[in-house]
Amino acid sequence: MFSKLKGVLMGSRKNIWDILESRQVDISREYSMLWDLFNNQRIVKSKHNSIYTYTFTTVINDFFLEFKSRGSIISYADFLDALKIKLPRTNIKLADLDLLIELILLVFDELNTLKTRYDYGTAQRVVENSIVSILEKTNQKIVVIKGKGKIIVPNDEVVTTVSDVILPDDEQLALEILGYSHYSRKNDVEAKRKILNRLGSYIEPRLKRNKNSDISFVLNKYFIRHGDDENKKNIQSLSTEEMSELYDGLYREILHYILEQEHKKFQEHVKELKINMNG
């Protein structure tokens, strides 16, 4: 039964990870180049007729204990281990590349709040330009999530448009929508459920006026709005991957539903303008 439902929801469409991990973009090569640029680039400084060279690793090691994000970790090497940052030329996937970019952005944000004796502004811009180029190739973008910093998400026009629609009413939900497709949530059913619950609450008044039985069915029967025995039984019949795919399908359906309602509002507005114009 679910295979049929999965086919309807997903069809044969590949997701961004399937596409980008193919030969269209060499993720491993992009990772290696960015790693080398960030960790091994020599930063040259001339002062009092003397030449000084250092790397970002030097700067980070000198100031790591002042990083607010370090928690109880006391060394940059341990910080990399805790984040599971991979070395180049290993089995690199898109999620690994995104994590490396997020690490670099975090480091720059931390360093830029500190007063250091190092002059790395030009080198930082070089690295940031490389990140921009990578994100263009992979069709992704940087999103700032309140309390979580900068994350990398797919650059999806539908998602961005719906987020803009919701922003005036609920800024936090608008940001959560942008972050829904973050690589760390790929099979995080609980995180997806929380966002879908908020989305369901947001569209509930609209659903009363313009019903969508499919959206209402999944919201009410698959442990999003309710946690009763029937809901528990329904989700127990699905694997984590199947639940994630069902939630992803619902997520896209809700986004398109919101855009459809905005389209209808626009049509009604234009209709009124025409009536007023014709007197």
Backbone hydrogen bonds, N-H to C=O, Kabsch-Sander energy under -0.5 kcal/mol:
donor,donor_aa,acceptor,acceptor_aa,energy
5,L,1,M,-1.8
6,K,2,F,-3.6
7,G,3,S,-1.9
8,V,4,K,-1.9
9,L,5,L,-2.5
10,M,6,K,-3.3
11,G,6,K,-0.7
11,G,7,G,-1.4
13,R,10,M,-1.5
19,I,15,N,-2.0
20,L,16,I,-2.6
21,E,17,W,-1.7
22,S,19,I,-1.3
24,Q,19,I,-0.5
25,V,22,S,-0.8
27,I,25,V,-1.6
30,E,26,D,-2.3
31,Y,27,I,-2.4
32,S,28,S,-2.3
33,M,29,R,-2.4
34,L,30,E,-2.2
35,W,31,Y,-2.7
36,D,32,S,-2.5
37,L,33,M,-2.3
38,F,34,L,-2.5
39,N,35,W,-2.9
40,N,36,D,-2.3
41,Q,36,D,-0.6
41,Q,37,L,-0.7
43,I,41,Q,-0.5
43,I,54,Y,-3.7
44,V,42,R,-0.6
45,K,52,Y,-3.3
47,K,45,K,-0.5
47,K,50,S,-2.9
50,S,47,K,-1.4
52,Y,45,K,-3.8
54,Y,43,I,-1.7
56,F,38,F,-0.5
59,V,55,T,-1.8
60,I,56,F,-3.1
61,N,57,T,-2.6
62,D,58,T,-1.8
63,F,59,V,-1.4
64,F,60,I,-1.4
66,E,63,F,-1.9
67,F,64,F,-2.3
70,R,67,F,-0.9
71,G,68,K,-0.6
73,I,70,R,-2.1
79,F,75,S,-1.8
80,L,76,Y,-2.3
81,D,77,A,-1.8
82,A,78,D,-2.6
83,L,79,F,-1.8
84,K,80,L,-0.5
84,K,81,D,-0.9
85,I,80,L,-2.3
90,T,87,L,-0.7
92,I,90,T,-1.8
96,D,93,K,-0.6
97,L,93,K,-1.8
98,D,94,L,-2.6
99,L,95,A,-2.1
100,L,96,D,-2.2
101,I,97,L,-2.2
102,E,98,D,-2.5
103,L,99,L,-2.3
104,I,100,L,-2.3
105,L,101,I,-2.6
106,L,102,E,-2.2
107,V,103,L,-2.7
108,F,104,I,-2.5
109,D,105,L,-2.3
110,E,106,L,-2.5
111,L,107,V,-3.0
112,N,108,F,-2.5
113,T,109,D,-0.5
113,T,110,E,-1.1
114,L,111,L,-1.5
116,T,114,L,-0.8
120,Y,118,Y,-0.7
124,Q,120,Y,-2.7
125,R,121,G,-2.0
126,V,122,T,-1.9
127,V,123,A,-2.1
128,E,124,Q,-2.8
129,N,125,R,-2.3
130,S,126,V,-1.6
131,I,127,V,-2.1
132,V,128,E,-2.3
133,S,129,N,-2.0
134,I,130,S,-2.3
135,L,131,I,-2.6
136,E,132,V,-1.9
137,K,133,S,-2.0
138,T,134,I,-2.2
139,N,135,L,-0.5
139,N,136,E,-0.6
140,Q,135,L,-2.6
141,K,153,V,-2.5
143,V,151,I,-2.8
145,I,143,V,-0.7
145,I,149,G,-3.1
146,K,144,V,-0.5
148,K,145,I,-2.6
149,G,145,I,-1.5
151,I,143,V,-2.8
153,V,141,K,-2.3
155,N,139,N,-2.7
156,D,154,P,-1.4
157,E,155,N,-0.5
160,T,156,D,-2.6
161,T,157,E,-2.5
162,V,158,V,-2.5
163,S,159,V,-2.4
164,D,160,T,-2.0
165,V,161,T,-1.8
166,I,162,V,-2.4
167,L,163,S,-2.1
169,D,166,I,-1.6
170,D,166,I,-2.6
174,A,170,D,-2.1
175,L,171,E,-2.0
176,E,172,Q,-2.3
177,I,173,L,-2.3
178,L,174,A,-1.4
179,G,175,L,-1.8
180,Y,176,E,-0.7
180,Y,177,I,-0.8
182,H,179,G,-1.8
183,Y,152,I,-0.5
185,R,182,H,-2.3
186,K,183,Y,-1.5
188,D,185,R,-1.1
189,V,187,N,-1.4
192,K,188,D,-2.0
193,R,189,V,-2.6
194,K,190,E,-1.9
195,I,191,A,-1.7
196,L,192,K,-2.6
197,N,193,R,-2.3
198,R,194,K,-1.8
199,L,195,I,-2.6
200,G,196,L,-2.8
201,S,197,N,-2.0
202,Y,198,R,-2.0
203,I,199,L,-2.2
204,E,200,G,-1.0
207,L,203,I,-2.6
208,K,204,E,-1.6
209,R,205,P,-0.9
210,N,206,R,-3.8
216,S,212,N,-2.3
217,F,213,S,-2.3
218,V,214,D,-2.1
219,L,215,I,-2.4
220,N,216,S,-2.2
221,K,217,F,-1.9
222,Y,218,V,-1.6
224,I,219,L,-0.6
225,R,219,L,-2.0
232,K,228,D,-2.3
233,K,229,D,-2.5
234,N,230,E,-2.1
235,I,231,N,-2.2
236,Q,232,K,-1.8
237,S,233,K,-0.8
237,S,234,N,-0.6
238,L,235,I,-1.5
243,M,239,S,-2.7
244,S,240,T,-2.5
245,E,241,E,-2.2
246,L,242,E,-2.3
247,Y,243,M,-2.7
248,D,244,S,-2.4
249,G,245,E,-2.2
250,L,246,L,-2.2
251,Y,247,Y,-2.8
252,R,248,D,-2.2
253,E,249,G,-2.2
254,I,250,L,-2.7
255,L,251,Y,-2.1
256,H,252,R,-2.4
257,Y,253,E,-2.1
258,I,254,I,-2.5
259,L,255,L,-2.1
260,E,256,H,-2.3
261,Q,257,Y,-2.2
262,E,258,I,-2.0
263,H,259,L,-2.2
264,K,260,E,-2.1
265,K,261,Q,-2.1
266,F,262,E,-2.1
267,Q,263,H,-2.3
268,E,264,K,-2.4
269,H,265,K,-2.2
270,V,266,F,-2.6
271,K,267,Q,-2.3
272,E,268,E,-2.1
273,L,269,H,-2.1
274,K,270,V,-2.4
275,I,271,K,-2.1
276,N,272,E,-2.6
277,M,273,L,-2.2
278,N,274,K,-2.1
279,G,276,N,-0.5
